[in-house]
Amino acid sequence: MTAEPEAGMAQKVARNRDVLLRLLSVTASLAGLCMAALGFMEYGSPDAALRTMADEVIAFDALLFVCCVYLILWALRTQDVARAYWLGRTVDWVFLVALSTMLAAAAYIVYWVF
């Protein structure tokens, strides 16, 4: 009876592997986008006081996206099925937090800077 839960977990990990492989390029691209946005904001807005909050949030987002890349690579390379599943769930949450805070920073930029 112990083989069924192991088989179910292995199937979930295989399905998560496909998602992680697709998410890897997206998170790397979003990290680069955040870094480019920081550079553009440095020269785009004359009022430095309005940029500071958005700069910090976007820098935090870049850090979260880079963390996602490392977690994805770790999840793809690990041999332990339970650890791979746990890392996949962690990547999901970190990615969602990064996207949500990126949305908040974008709303702040659109509303206050432009």
C-alpha positions as CSV (number, residue, x, y, z in Angstrom):
1,M,0.0,0.0,0.0
2,T,2.9,2.4,0.4
3,A,3.7,2.3,-3.3
4,E,0.5,4.1,-4.3
5,P,1.3,7.3,-2.3
6,E,4.8,7.3,-3.7
7,A,3.5,6.8,-7.2
8,G,1.1,9.7,-6.7
9,M,3.8,11.9,-5.4
10,A,6.1,11.0,-8.3
11,Q,3.3,11.9,-10.8
12,K,2.9,15.3,-9.1
13,V,6.6,15.9,-9.3
14,A,6.7,15.0,-13.0
15,R,3.8,17.4,-13.7
16,N,5.5,20.1,-11.6
17,R,8.8,19.5,-13.5
18,D,7.1,20.7,-16.7
19,V,5.8,23.8,-15.0
20,L,9.1,24.5,-13.4
21,L,10.9,24.3,-16.8
22,R,8.5,26.8,-18.3
23,L,8.7,29.0,-15.3
24,L,12.5,29.1,-15.3
25,S,12.8,31.3,-18.4
26,V,9.9,33.5,-17.2
27,T,11.4,34.2,-13.8
28,A,14.8,34.9,-15.3
29,S,13.2,37.3,-17.8
30,L,11.2,39.1,-15.1
31,A,14.4,39.5,-13.0
32,G,16.1,41.2,-15.9
33,L,13.0,43.3,-16.5
34,C,13.1,44.5,-12.9
35,M,16.7,45.4,-13.2
36,A,16.1,47.3,-16.5
37,A,13.2,49.1,-14.9
38,L,15.5,50.3,-12.1
39,G,17.9,51.7,-14.7
40,F,15.1,53.4,-16.6
41,M,13.5,54.9,-13.5
42,E,16.9,56.4,-12.5
43,Y,16.8,58.5,-15.6
44,G,13.1,58.8,-16.3
45,S,11.6,60.7,-13.4
46,P,13.0,64.0,-12.2
47,D,11.5,63.7,-8.7
48,A,13.6,61.3,-6.7
49,A,11.2,61.3,-3.8
50,L,8.5,59.6,-5.9
51,R,10.9,57.0,-7.2
52,T,12.3,55.7,-3.9
53,M,9.4,53.5,-2.9
54,A,8.9,52.0,-6.3
55,D,12.7,51.5,-6.7
56,E,12.8,49.5,-3.4
57,V,9.9,47.4,-4.4
58,I,11.2,46.6,-7.8
59,A,14.6,45.8,-6.4
60,F,12.9,43.4,-3.9
61,D,11.0,41.9,-6.9
62,A,14.3,41.3,-8.7
63,L,15.6,39.6,-5.7
64,L,12.5,37.4,-5.4
65,F,12.7,36.4,-9.1
66,V,16.4,35.5,-8.8
67,C,15.5,33.4,-5.7
68,C,12.8,31.7,-7.8
69,V,15.5,30.8,-10.4
70,Y,17.7,29.3,-7.8
71,L,14.8,27.3,-6.2
72,I,13.7,26.1,-9.6
73,L,17.2,24.9,-10.5
74,W,17.4,23.2,-7.1
75,A,14.0,21.5,-7.6
76,L,15.0,20.3,-11.0
77,R,18.3,18.8,-9.8
78,T,17.2,17.1,-6.6
79,Q,16.6,13.4,-6.5
80,D,14.4,13.4,-3.4
81,V,10.8,13.3,-4.6
82,A,9.4,15.0,-1.5
83,R,12.0,17.8,-1.5
84,A,11.3,18.4,-5.2
85,Y,7.5,18.7,-4.5
86,W,8.1,21.0,-1.6
87,L,10.5,23.2,-3.6
88,G,7.9,23.4,-6.4
89,R,5.3,24.6,-3.9
90,T,7.8,27.2,-2.5
91,V,8.5,28.5,-6.0
92,D,4.8,28.9,-6.6
93,W,4.4,31.1,-3.5
94,V,7.6,33.2,-4.0
95,F,6.6,33.8,-7.7
96,L,3.1,34.9,-6.7
97,V,4.5,37.3,-4.1
98,A,6.9,38.7,-6.6
99,L,4.2,39.2,-9.2
100,S,1.9,40.8,-6.7
101,T,4.4,43.2,-5.4
102,M,5.5,44.0,-9.0
103,L,1.8,44.8,-9.7
104,A,1.7,47.1,-6.7
105,A,4.9,48.9,-7.8
106,A,3.5,49.3,-11.3
107,A,0.3,50.8,-10.0
108,Y,2.4,53.2,-7.8
109,I,4.5,54.2,-10.8
110,V,1.5,54.8,-13.1
111,Y,-0.5,56.7,-10.4
112,W,2.3,58.9,-8.8
113,V,5.1,59.2,-11.3
114,F,3.3,59.5,-14.6
